Amino acid sequence: MGTTKLNVYIQFSEQEELVGQLVIDGRRILFKYSDAYLKSGTNLSPNQLTFDDNPQTTGEKPFNGLFGVFADSLPDAWGYLLIKKRLSADRIAIESLNALDHLTFAGKNSMGALHYKPSVESDQQAIEINLDKLNNNISGVLKGESSIVIDQLFRRGGSPGGARPKIYAGYNPKTDSLISGIASLPEEYEHWIIKFAANEDSKDIANIELAYNKMALDSGIEMSECRVFNSEAGNCYFGTKRFDRIGNNKLHMLSAAGLLHDDYEHSTLDYGNLIFQAKKLTNNAQTAEQMFRRSVFNVLAHNRDDHSKNFAFLMDPKGNWSLAPAYDLTFSSSSQGYHSTACAKNYVDPGKKELLELADVFSINRANVIVDEIKNIIINWRVYAESCGVSNASIKTIETSLKNIRSRF
C-alpha cells in the first residue's frame, strides 16, 4: 500500500470536516491542521498538539511516530488479527505496512469521530479492507431477536489466538432485537458493543462483568448502560451501549494513553496523573472526584488491568470536554499481576493509605467516606454476583481475593 499522505476527518453528525493531513517525511510522521478547521475547530489533543498551522511531529515512541490521538484509531488486538488474516490471504506481510496504512483500515464505525482517507492515489493497487465489515465478518446483514442473532455473530467473529473480540451492533431495547453490519442505524436502534470471551476465559465472564457494573454504579461511578445477552444455545455475552454515540451522531474520543502519550503496555502512570488531567481538561472539580472513585473501586475490586487505554475523555461539537463513562471494570490482573496504574506510586499492593494520600494532594472532599462507601459495597460481592448468574466457583475465587485486599483497609 505505502500510504504517504492521509487526510484526517472528524464527523459529529452528517457532515464530515477536514481536520488536517498526516504525511510521512522520511522517518517522521508530520501532522498539519487545515486552515478551515483552525478557524472553526477545537484542538483534538490539547496536551500534545499545537493548535496552529505549523507542521508538527512527535519524537516519542509509544505510537510508532503517530500522535496518540490518531493512534487511538488504530485497530485493537482483535482487529489486528483480522487484518493480518485478510492480508495473509493476499500474500501481503502486515509488517510491510506503515502506520498510515493501518489508519486507513479504521472504518467510520470505529470508536470516536475521526476517520481517514488517502490524500493521493497510491501507485500501488489499493487493498480494500473495511475493519467494520471484517469485525462482523459480514456476508450480509444479520437482524432478528437478540437470543437468535447473538450466537450467529459469535460464530462469524469467533475468537482466534486468545484475542477477545468486540463487535459493533445495533440493539433495539423495545423489540429486543440486534442488527449488525450497519454504521448508520435505523430509528429506535442504539449503538452497542458486544464482547465475546476468549478461549481461556471462564464461561461466566460476562456475568462477572455485569456484577462489577452494578457494584460500580452503586459506588457512584458513571457507566454506560450494560446488560448480558443470553442466547438460545445457553451462552452469555456482555454488551454495553456506546458512549461515543448519541443516536447516529458521534463524539470525539481521546484515551488517557493518547492524551498523555503513555505506553499503556509499559506504563509509569499514576492515578494522580489521571485525576490532575481530568480536572485540567474538563475544568470541573467533580471530575476529579469521579476519577478518585474509580481509583478506589479498581483497588478494592481487584481490577488490575487498569491501564491508560481504559480511561477516556469525550469532546462534543462545541469543543466541550468531559470524562467518558467508566468501562472494562471487572475482576482482572495485568500481565505482571500488579496494577497497571499506580496509586500514590504503589503498583503492587495499594490500600487506604495510598488512596488517602491521593485525596489529600487533590483536595478530594469526604475521601474517607468515599472509601468506606465503596468498601461496603464490594463486601456484598456475593449478593451482586448471585443476582447476575455468576458461578459459585467464580464467586468463591473472587471473594478470597477481595477479602485479601480489604485487609489493607
TIGU-223887 format. One line per 10 residues: number of its first residue (from 1); their letters; for each residue x, y negated, z of N, C-alpha, C. Coordinates in steps of 0.001 Angstrom, whole numbers, m for minus. Each point is the difference from the previous one (the first is absolute). Example, Ala and Ser with C-alpha at 12.3 -4.5 7.8 and 13.67 -1.06 7.14 Angstrom:
REM TIGU-223887
1	AS	13190,5690,7800,m890,m1190,0,900,m1200,0 | m350,m1050,m720,820,m1190,60,m770,m1090,730
END
This chain:
REM TIGU-223887
1	MGTTKLNVYI	835,1198,0,m835,m1198,0,875,m1255,0 | 821,m171,1033,948,m1108,13,m641,m1367,38 | m1029,m165,828,m660,m1303,118,972,m1015,594 | 162,m1144,m666,914,m1029,500,m722,m1271,425 | m1245,m171,m460,m793,m1173,399,m1407,459,338 | m503,m485,1129,m1301,431,469,m776,m1198,515 | m1206,m195,m540,m862,m1063,507,m741,500,1243 | m61,m862,1006,m690,325,1253,m1304,m785,43 | m1107,701,224,m1322,m635,64,m622,229,1362 | m858,m941,390,m834,196,1178,m1451,m125,m440
11	QFSEQEELVG	m835,883,533,m1411,2,m409,m874,180,1236 | m558,m1106,488,m886,57,1162,m1409,419,m400 | m454,m482,m1159,m1341,345,m479,82,380,m1471 | m832,m573,m853,m13,432,m1403,1199,m527,m781 | 432,m1221,317,1085,m619,m763,1362,341,579 | 907,472,m852,1372,196,452,793,m1277,m230 | 1028,m205,810,818,m1205,m93,1465,396,m59 | 736,m568,m939,1433,281,m118,736,m650,1170 | 652,820,799,748,m498,1169,1416,m391,m395 | 619,838,m816,1388,m249,m378,553,1166,m788
21	QLVIDGRRIL	1315,47,m79,646,1020,m822,1201,587,735 | 129,1335,m129,1180,718,489,888,322,m1195 | 1300,m244,137,948,211,m1102,1232,715,536 | 421,1047,m710,1265,645,350,1124,m762,m681 | 942,m478,818,1142,m777,m485,1266,690,496 | 532,876,m849,1149,796,431,m429,960,1096 | 623,m143,1172,m348,870,1125,m1014,m651,932 | m414,m1197,m320,m940,m711,869,m1397,5,m612 | m993,m134,875,m1370,m224,m453,m396,m1403,443 | m347,m836,m971,m383,m1383,285,m1520,m122,m7
31	FKYSDAYLKS	m505,m883,851,m1420,m337,m42,m143,m1505,m97 | m939,m440,m844,m277,m1425,m136,m1507,m204,m17 | m483,m891,898,m1422,m354,m7,m348,m740,m1286 | m1208,210,m507,m463,m751,m1170,m375,m1420,432 | 147,m945,m916,m319,m1404,312,m1472,m155,384 | m873,719,m709,m1436,m113,277,m326,508,1402 | 638,1113,396,m301,550,1326,529,m921,1105 | 1137,m635,m243,558,m917,1002,m956,m1153,303 | m780,m403,m1015,m930,m1119,193,m1224,401,825 | m401,1250,m113,m1269,377,621,104,1146,997
41	GTNLSPNQLT	1156,632,77,108,1217,785,591,m193,1386 | 250,1115,670,589,53,1334,1124,1019,m26 | 1051,m260,750,1150,899,22,m417,1414,371 | 364,963,m846,m397,1397,214,742,663,1149 | 1176,m538,345,813,588,1069,816,m1109,654 | m590,m713,957,623,m1219,539,1393,190,585 | 305,1173,552,1316,202,601,1108,197,m1025 | m352,518,m1185,1029,420,m946,44,m814,m1283 | m1131,m490,m452,m42,m735,m1271,m35,m1507,238 | 751,m724,m783,m53,m1461,11,m1085,m436,m976
51	FDDNPQTTGE	m876,m888,451,m1140,m376,m851,387,m1180,m885 | 812,284,m1033,412,m1020,m965,262,673,m1341 | 497,m777,m985,155,541,m1354,1396,555,m278 | 793,214,1043,1341,549,m203,m35,1530,m68 | 772,605,m915,136,1456,21,655,419,1316 | m504,1062,614,543,430,1293,185,1506,15 | 953,435,804,312,1421,103,321,319,1448 | m19,1276,322,357,430,1343,1165,969,m73 | 964,m201,871,1145,907,41,m221,1146,970 | m1146,12,655,m252,1036,1002,m351,1325,m669
61	KPFNGLFGVF	388,1091,645,m62,1312,m637,m1309,783,120 | m827,m222,1011,m1086,958,240,m850,336,m1203 | m167,m947,m942,m975,209,m1068,638,m48,m1385 | 1249,444,m92,691,112,m1296,m24,m1299,m795 | 204,m1117,681,85,m1286,m674,m1317,m726,m137 | m1107,633,364,m1299,m665,m46,m269,m741,1306 | m707,m1112,m85,m537,m594,1210,m1043,953,575 | m100,24,1328,m871,948,676,m1451,m90,m419 | m472,m1211,m315,m1404,m174,m382,m331,787,m1265 | 965,130,m907,m224,783,m1220,252,1486,265
71	ADSLPDAWGY	961,301,866,255,1396,365,m1221,627,664 | m835,m814,642,m1244,512,582,m904,632,m1056 | 161,m390,m1266,m842,537,m1075,519,1321,m550 | 1208,391,389,569,1243,m522,m789,1204,509 | m76,1060,m789,m711,1208,434,594,569,1287 | m854,591,845,483,667,1200,541,1379,m379 | 345,805,1007,613,1305,m265,m893,879,m867 | m1312,m83,233,m953,793,m784,m31,m480,m1448 | m103,m1314,m191,m2,m552,m1344,1292,298,m742 | 1119,m52,730,1305,291,m597,44,1442,m530
81	LLIKKRLSAD	m552,926,772,m37,1398,m439,m842,174,m1254 | m1145,m687,m39,m873,89,m1177,703,m531,m1246 | 679,m1141,162,695,m604,m1142,1149,890,m459 | 742,528,969,1129,877,m341,m481,1209,m796 | m1132,561,419,m564,1161,m692,m428,m378,m1422 | m620,m1163,m133,m468,m463,m1309,1175,m277,m931 | 1056,m625,515,1180,m292,m818,725,1274,m398 | 36,948,935,677,1266,m268,m630,713,m1199 | m1321,m136,m133,m692,621,m1141,480,m598,m1311 | 449,m1259,33,537,m664,m1187,1529,63,m53
91	RIAIESLNAL	567,807,898,1461,177,75,728,m1318,228 | m560,m789,893,628,m1272,378,387,75,1467 | 1255,m286,309,454,15,1392,m453,m1280,690 | m631,142,1133,m500,m1183,711,1148,m910,422 | 1196,590,167,1176,m786,382,440,m969,m1092 | m476,238,m1223,393,m878,m1116,m814,m1292,m37 | m1026,m100,843,m857,m1175,10,481,m1017,1020 | m221,m1277,m304,407,m1052,938,m1192,m435,857 | 262,m936,914,m1036,m429,948,m1206,m626,m704 | 238,m719,m1095,m1118,m616,m722,m854,1051,m699
101	DHLTFAGKNS	643,1066,m507,m765,1098,m581,m987,562,1025 | 486,189,1211,m855,568,1046,m1175,m922,325 | 212,m1302,m49,m1097,m928,274,m1097,74,m1058 | 378,332,m1231,m1019,74,m1061,m980,1141,247 | 380,958,860,m894,1127,276,m1128,m380,965 | 163,m1111,707,m1024,m406,963,m1233,m481,m762 | m1096,682,174,m1222,m383,m696,m704,m1146,708 | m1094,m433,m563,m758,m1115,579,m740,396,1273 | m32,1284,294,m693,447,1198,957,275,1158 | 1299,m307,m199,955,202,1083,m248,m1027,1101
111	MGALHYKPSV	627,206,1161,m268,m851,1149,367,m1454,m295 | m808,m913,552,261,m1414,m185,m584,m534,m1291 | 485,m1182,m416,m577,m693,m1153,999,m216,m1131 | 1231,517,143,1014,m188,m1040,m43,1131,m1022 | 245,m332,m1254,250,1017,m1005,997,m552,m1022 | 499,886,m864,1185,m310,m795,m183,454,m1448 | 538,m827,m927,m45,345,m1423,1339,m379,m634 | 524,848,m881,1244,m368,m695,m161,m1326,m737 | 1028,m855,92,m73,m1326,m615,282,57,m1493 | 813,976,m394,338,135,m1412,m106,1466,m369
121	ESDQQAIEIN	m232,267,m1284,m57,1380,m456,1389,621,72 | 73,1206,554,1271,699,89,346,617,m1352 | 1311,116,m258,439,675,m1218,m326,1494,51 | m34,527,1254,m292,1412,175,m1513,218,26 | m397,1231,m296,m1418,328,28,m506,m48,1443 | m1090,m673,201,m547,m128,1347,m586,1325,470 | 106,246,1300,m596,1190,599,m1266,m442,707 | m1115,552,m427,m1279,m382,605,m213,794,1285 | 230,m659,1116,m270,632,1295,m844,m959,812 | m1171,420,353,m878,m801,853,m115,734,1326
131	LDKLNNNISG	642,m550,1033,34,686,1280,m1392,171,590 | m890,m946,m296,m1375,156,478,m593,1314,m506 | 250,294,m1264,m550,1227,m580,772,1226,474 | 1318,m111,63,782,1125,504,m402,343,1425 | m241,m1021,788,m295,193,1418,m1292,788,194 | m919,m139,m939,m1246,756,69,m7,1185,m971 | 1079,125,m777,119,1085,m976,m1270,90,m850 | m346,m1114,m596,m1318,m130,m600,m63,570,m1413 | m964,884,m235,m350,387,m1359,m1416,m487,m277 | m570,m650,960,m1339,m560,m87,m356,m537,1365
141	VLKGESSIVI	m996,m822,47,m386,m596,1266,m807,1009,811 | 378,160,1257,m754,846,906,m1003,m852,758 | m1205,484,99,m1007,m747,742,m1008,980,588 | m385,m227,1234,m1003,860,608,41,m68,1511 | m758,854,647,m63,32,1453,1388,269,572 | 356,m716,1072,1373,36,500,459,1410,335 | m856,820,595,422,1343,416,351,881,m1187 | m541,m308,m1173,287,787,m1204,1223,m551,m721 | 80,m1307,m141,1074,m633,m774,1353,94,701 | m13,m22,1342,1252,m142,731,971,1142,m258
151	DQLFRRGGSP	m468,1230,m72,891,1131,m284,504,m36,m1432 | m832,m478,m918,443,m127,m1390,1148,m1012,m91 | m137,m1100,738,1074,m990,30,1285,620,537 | m137,788,1055,1187,603,593,674,956,m980 | m787,826,m696,590,941,m961,716,m737,m1114 | m531,m1122,m406,640,m782,m1058,1279,m660,498 | m3,m384,1250,1152,m739,509,810,775,997 | m71,1354,m49,614,865,1011,1398,m406,405 | 531,572,1048,1144,m553,708,1300,748,m257 | 803,m414,m982,1281,656,m223,1078,m568,918
161	GGARPKIYAG	981,816,306,1200,m497,673,m227,m612,1362 | m1122,293,631,m222,m518,1341,m454,m1441,52 | m119,m663,m1136,m449,m1393,16,m1472,m59,370 | m404,m1115,597,m1386,m150,444,m731,m913,m981 | m816,562,m869,m669,m822,m1009,m998,m980,614 | m103,m1167,m624,m1040,m970,330,m690,m361,m1303 | m1284,192,m49,m736,m203,m1240,m991,m1142,177 | m48,m891,m990,m958,m1103,10,m1335,496,m542 | m1054,m335,699,m1328,440,m436,m1022,m1056,367 | m1174,84,m638,m1129,m833,369,m964,813,841
171	YNPKTDSLIS	m489,m583,1093,m939,709,876,m1257,m837,179 | m1139,647,m162,m1290,m651,219,m584,526,1305 | 66,m795,1088,m481,500,1294,m1500,240,40 | m756,m663,m866,m1455,173,0,m409,1355,m574 | 749,442,m1014,m336,1275,m636,1002,1101,347 | 1038,m349,798,1066,939,357,601,647,m1246 | 307,m832,m998,580,528,m1232,1354,m639,m269 | 851,754,m677,1350,m434,m353,124,m101,m1512 | 849,m927,m426,321,m123,m1415,1501,m249,m107 | 640,624,m973,1442,m177,m170,303,m530,m1385
181	GIASLPEEYE	1196,m560,m130,474,m360,m1326,m470,m1331,m522 | m608,m828,848,m496,m1299,m451,555,m1088,916 | 703,m987,m582,567,m1082,803,m1062,m1031,357 | m932,m251,m935,m1090,m939,252,m1261,817,275 | m441,m31,1246,m1043,920,444,m1405,m521,m273 | m959,912,m196,m1404,m411,m152,m526,m602,1309 | m1136,m659,m99,m624,m620,1164,m267,1042,1087 | 181,m419,1240,m223,797,1215,1122,999,277 | 987,105,m886,1169,826,281,1086,m854,642 | 753,599,914,1088,m678,697,1321,684,m336
191	HWIIKFAANE	1075,m787,m3,1329,570,m245,504,702,1261 | 310,1282,m142,515,779,1121,1295,696,m393 | 799,359,1009,1169,868,m184,m305,1310,714 | 232,1109,m684,m201,1313,606,1359,702,63 | 323,484,1194,1300,631,233,m171,1506,74 | 877,696,m713,m5,1459,30,1206,494,788 | m158,1089,699,1081,527,839,1108,601,m863 | 1225,m98,498,1113,723,m609,m60,1455,462 | 779,844,m678,m78,1435,283,304,335,1451 | 925,m741,605,427,334,1364,m879,m636,1075
201	DSKDIANIEL	m958,m825,m410,m861,m671,987,m1004,973,605 | m392,m287,1248,m1034,815,635,m1332,m237,m704 | m873,989,57,m1267,m66,m723,m880,m1147,494 | 188,m393,1270,m854,m1030,593,663,m1382,26 | 967,m224,m900,727,m1276,9,m939,m1187,m234 | m1023,196,m835,m962,m1084,m249,m805,m302,1252 | m371,1041,742,m761,m187,1230,827,m715,1062 | 1298,333,51,898,m664,953,84,m1492,m311 | 162,m343,m1287,107,m1412,m363,m1303,m747,286 | m1140,665,m178,m1267,m641,317,m121,m261,1506
211	AYNKMALDSG	444,935,812,m17,m200,1457,892,m1179,385 | 1154,m107,m653,904,m1125,261,m637,m1316,m446 | m714,37,m1109,m703,m1187,m468,m999,m494,1051 | m744,921,589,m995,m383,1008,672,m508,1278 | 1128,612,389,732,m496,1166,547,m1400,m260 | 514,m222,m1202,566,m1306,m348,m1071,m1086,21 | m1164,299,m571,m1094,m983,10,m384,m366,1433 | m89,1005,874,m341,m265,1397,1129,m717,731 | 1201,25,m583,1148,m708,573,101,m1439,m495 | m1009,m449,m741,m2,m1370,m503,852,m210,m1223
221	IEMSECRVFN	284,1073,m714,826,m85,m1209,m908,m53,m1222 | 263,m964,m875,m816,m168,m1201,364,1068,m1028 | m1006,722,m467,218,1032,m1004,m1120,m49,m1032 | 308,461,m1195,m1015,128,m1022,m854,1225,304 | m1195,36,m572,m899,1127,237,655,1313,m426 | m150,1028,822,578,1315,m277,m1053,1085,201 | 210,1145,m628,m868,1149,213,707,1251,m520 | m527,1147,381,472,1265,m553,m1025,485,m1018 | 486,364,m1190,m855,589,m1025,56,1526,147 | m1146,614,178,m80,1448,136,m453,608,m1321
231	SEAGNCYFGT	694,1035,m434,m327,602,m1293,m826,1271,188 | m600,446,m1082,m783,1234,48,868,1210,312 | 1281,m93,m339,922,1107,268,497,m12,1445 | m449,m987,783,384,m57,1414,1269,m779,273 | 496,m736,m982,1199,m822,202,m378,m1389,497 | 945,m626,688,m199,m1360,516,1078,m920,m567 | m413,m1174,m477,934,m970,m565,m255,m1363,634 | 1074,m689,340,m127,m1313,640,m139,m1083,m1063 | m965,m889,203,m193,m1109,m928,m85,m1320,736 | 452,m1053,m645,m92,m1340,583,m346,m1011,m1086
241	KRFDRIGNNK	m843,m941,357,m389,m1053,m936,1182,m932,m223 | 253,m361,m1250,1159,m843,m317,m203,m1423,506 | 990,m504,729,m101,m1364,525,540,m1041,m970 | 588,453,m1118,498,m949,m1007,m1033,m236,m1094 | m1215,481,210,m1089,m189,m952,m1230,m577,710 | m619,m989,m632,m1301,m515,444,m916,155,m1204 | m815,1049,6,m684,383,m1228,1067,418,m1003 | m61,m545,m1214,1051,259,m993,1067,m1089,m12 | m137,m1009,869,1021,m1035,118,1159,501,861 | 1154,m639,m149,1224,488,637,604,m1041,935
251	LHMLSAAGLL	805,490,929,826,m848,856,1455,370,m249 | 874,m993,55,1436,258,m113,483,632,1293 | 776,1066,m115,485,724,1180,1522,m15,32 | 548,m228,1181,1452,m36,198,317,793,1257 | 771,1070,m142,359,798,1174,1050,m733,830 | 125,403,1251,1058,m571,840,1372,335,m582 | 116,1186,m609,1258,363,m661,320,m977,m1117 | m1011,m325,m813,197,m942,m1099,271,m1406,488 | m711,m415,1039,170,m1344,555,1391,m202,576 | 492,1014,711,1261,m132,739,1179,649,m698
261	HDDYEHSTLD	m231,591,m1171,1035,770,m697,624,1031,930 | m884,744,633,422,1042,927,18,1343,m713 | 1131,701,98,99,1346,m552,m715,927,970 | m1272,255,m287,m838,682,983,455,1425,302 | 817,596,m873,501,1348,271,1220,m20,912 | 640,m1157,121,1148,m171,914,m153,m1342,710 | m1125,m142,661,m386,m1313,508,728,m364,1295 | 204,m1295,169,498,m529,1269,m1040,m977,569 | m1229,157,m422,m1067,m926,371,m460,233,1436 | m444,m1083,636,m543,59,1349,m1419,m575,m26
271	YGNLIFQAKK	m847,453,912,m1346,m570,78,43,m1504,247 | 1072,m467,603,165,m1447,171,44,m726,m1331 | 689,602,m993,21,m590,m1350,m1403,m76,m580 | m775,1066,180,m1354,53,m564,m923,m1018,659 | 89,m122,1320,m841,m970,709,351,m1417,m432 | 1300,m289,m96,442,m1338,m406,m473,m330,m1410 | 197,933,m936,m369,m256,m1389,m1512,m105,m171 | m746,816,741,m1461,m63,m87,m507,m1376,409 | 551,m526,1089,m425,m1323,483,432,m1094,m969 | 1221,136,m527,551,m1013,m915,m768,m39,m1324
281	LTNNAQTAEQ	m269,1167,m584,m609,48,m1325,m1466,m409,39 | m715,436,1044,m1438,m279,69,m316,m1276,768 | 1000,m522,733,m192,m1202,832,m1183,187,961 | m42,1195,609,m1126,367,849,513,777,1205 | m185,m559,1195,494,636,1229,m687,1337,240 | m1268,140,m424,m728,1248,210,638,1151,m776 | 649,m341,m1112,670,1029,m793,1154,606,771 | 690,m822,810,1096,513,818,m518,1013,1009 | m1149,m314,615,m573,956,954,m431,1285,m704 | m563,m128,m1208,m429,1176,m751,1196,901,m304
291	MFRRSVFNVL	1123,m601,m400,1197,796,m284,533,628,1283 | m113,m697,1119,423,563,1273,m848,1223,342 | m1306,m103,m194,m876,1146,260,424,1215,m824 | 398,m233,m1228,427,1108,m861,1282,635,525 | 893,m824,514,1238,548,568,m312,859,1222 | m912,m483,860,m393,759,1196,m633,1330,m412 | m908,m56,m953,m688,1219,m455,995,999,m584 | 880,m463,m868,944,916,m644,918,678,1009 | 431,m744,1018,852,585,1039,m784,1035,807 | m1180,m374,484,m780,887,867,m574,1207,m737
301	AHNRDDHSKN	m304,m167,m1282,m674,1058,m763,954,862,m820 | 1314,m187,177,999,817,m699,m132,m128,m1513 | m175,m1241,m481,64,m265,m1436,1401,m524,m289 | 902,898,m313,1416,m375,m168,379,m260,m1457 | m938,252,m902,244,m324,m1402,m453,m1445,m245 | 388,m878,917,m456,m1401,4,979,m900,m744 | 340,389,m1235,988,m756,m781,m637,m1241,m629 | 859,m835,m580,m433,m1324,m460,m910,40,m1222 | m122,1140,m676,m973,136,m1089,m1411,168,555 | m95,342,1287,m1302,246,615,m564,m1207,735
311	FAFLMDPKGN	532,m1175,m312,m557,m1273,458,m66,m906,m1217 | m1086,m757,m143,m136,m812,m1212,m771,m1287,276 | 133,m920,m951,m695,m1290,48,m776,m175,m1297 | m1077,m771,81,m850,m254,m1154,m77,m1492,m286 | m23,m358,m1292,m163,m1397,m404,m1221,m107,m906 | m890,m962,302,m1193,m190,m822,286,m990,m1130 | m945,m245,m914,260,m888,m1146,371,m1432,393 | m358,m421,1214,325,m1361,445,1374,m81,672 | 680,1123,100,1328,7,591,11,201,1507 | m1138,384,578,m64,246,1438,489,1416,315
321	WSLAPAYDLT	899,106,976,554,1293,389,m704,533,1249 | m169,1317,49,m545,655,1183,721,1330,190 | m75,514,1213,553,1323,277,m960,1051,m542 | 514,923,m797,m856,1067,m533,m449,918,1127 | m1170,605,m124,m409,1003,991,1069,1077,150 | 60,604,1169,968,1071,244,m358,1228,m840 | 1002,778,m341,m221,1217,m790,1078,1023,326 | m246,1237,m397,914,1119,271,300,144,1491 | m1009,m195,836,151,224,1429,m389,1442,310 | 969,810,394,m284,1390,328,1159,562,806
331	FSSSSQGYHS	m179,1156,580,1080,670,718,1074,367,m1009 | 1206,m497,185,1031,227,m1012,1385,m224,581 | 971,554,m689,1407,m203,338,738,m481,m1240 | 1020,m820,196,845,m414,m1120,989,1123,m292 | 783,m172,m1050,968,1043,m366,1048,208,1093 | 287,m1060,777,979,124,1079,m657,398,1326 | m1330,m27,42,m702,316,1234,m228,m1191,899 | 652,m1138,m317,m173,m1215,786,m1030,m898,m677 | m341,m1108,660,m832,m1003,m651,780,m627,m1156 | m684,m227,m1116,642,m667,m1138,232,m1468,303
341	TACAKNYVDP	m892,m605,785,143,m1389,431,290,m8,1496 | 1049,m708,394,403,m44,1406,m940,m888,807 | m54,265,1278,m770,m833,928,980,m581,1006 | 251,m1310,m105,1017,m656,836,1312,787,m74 | 390,342,m1228,1261,669,m349,47,1482,365 | m1105,551,475,m30,1417,377,m786,784,m1053 | 718,860,m753,m644,858,m996,m399,1351,586 | 668,387,1082,m48,1382,464,m1201,282,902 | m108,m750,1089,m1051,280,982,m541,m1289,626 | m507,m924,m840,m524,m1245,563,m1193,270,913
351	GKKELLELAD	m168,m856,1006,m1114,136,927,m542,m1362,381 | m627,m73,1163,m636,m1238,433,1011,m1124,167 | 1189,333,497,1048,m1009,219,304,m751,m1296 | 210,732,m1085,348,m630,m1282,m1180,m793,m566 | m1190,545,130,m1183,m696,m516,m223,m1330,720 | 208,m20,1295,m179,m1249,752,1124,m995,m302 | 1185,518,m336,1083,m895,m452,m416,m714,m1280 | m560,755,m944,m504,m594,m1248,m1045,m1066,294 | m953,360,851,m1094,m920,324,517,m1282,624 | 1030,118,828,563,m1179,663,663,m933,m1003
361	VFSINRANVI	751,572,m928,698,m808,m1012,m994,m778,m857 | m1127,629,m331,m954,m622,m922,m1239,m549,702 | 78,m114,1311,m1080,m614,796,m1361,625,m307 | m31,1335,m5,m1257,716,m205,m778,m11,1315 | m1162,m611,m6,m816,m76,1215,m583,1364,346 | m175,258,1287,m652,1215,491,693,1270,m496 | 1321,m40,m154,717,1157,m543,m198,1240,871 | 74,m189,1316,m193,1134,904,m1376,627,m188 | m1001,m851,m145,m1376,473,m190,m130,757,m1315 | 608,m542,m1064,m56,642,m1316,632,1393,52
371	VDEIKNIIIN	1171,93,625,687,1297,104,m868,1000,758 | m571,m427,1118,m828,911,808,m1275,401,m733 | m605,m951,m729,m1210,307,m781,277,1115,m1007 | 1082,m163,m746,322,968,m1052,422,1337,605 | 740,m52,1103,383,1245,684,m1243,783,427 | m998,m700,552,m1210,669,479,m849,564,m1130 | 128,m577,m1194,m696,558,m1168,695,1280,m458 | 1317,m28,m60,748,1151,m509,m26,1163,991 | m218,m296,1279,m193,1073,988,m1163,899,m418 | m976,m586,m694,m1193,733,m432,161,633,m1377
381	WRVYAESCGV	1231,280,m402,279,605,m1301,m897,1211,m272 | m130,878,974,m776,1232,m207,m1448,m310,m397 | m588,m1021,619,m1387,m356,m305,m124,m457,m1454 | 918,m891,m417,m7,m477,m1390,230,1160,m968 | 968,861,347,378,1096,m890,m1148,986,m186 | m643,359,1098,m1104,964,m98,m1155,m569,m833 | m258,m1296,145,m1093,m615,m764,312,m71,m1485 | 1278,88,m364,408,m90,m1413,367,1355,m597 | m203,1072,749,227,1330,m548,1446,451,m27 | 861,m567,864,1398,441,78,44,1380,670
391	SNASIKTIET	870,867,m488,100,1353,555,544,m48,1421 | m323,1018,793,464,44,1386,1516,83,74 | 617,704,m958,1471,105,m17,638,m1371,m195 | m523,m783,m930,540,m1349,m241,m264,m913,1192 | m1184,135,601,m327,m828,1166,1036,220,1098 | 327,1262,278,948,320,1072,1409,m497,m319 | 427,210,m1240,1353,m439,m397,156,m1505,162 | m974,m752,m505,66,m1463,69,m165,m466,1441 | m865,661,748,m240,m355,1401,1294,55,806 | 795,1033,m224,1280,157,712,937,m1158,m297
401	SLKNIRSRF	106,m366,m1278,880,m1117,m385,m471,m1322,609 | m1311,m231,m17,m534,m1253,529,216,m109,1508 | m111,1120,709,255,m10,1447,1452,m352,295 | 922,522,m812,1431,m292,189,270,m1491,m186 | m652,m593,m977,180,m1433,m241,m546,m815,1158 | m1160,379,513,m631,m764,1104,841,9,1256 | 900,956,112,885,25,1174,918,m1217,54 | 138,m681,m1148,826,m1225,m58,m841,m1246,293 | m1245,207,371,m919,m1109,264,m512,28,1445
END
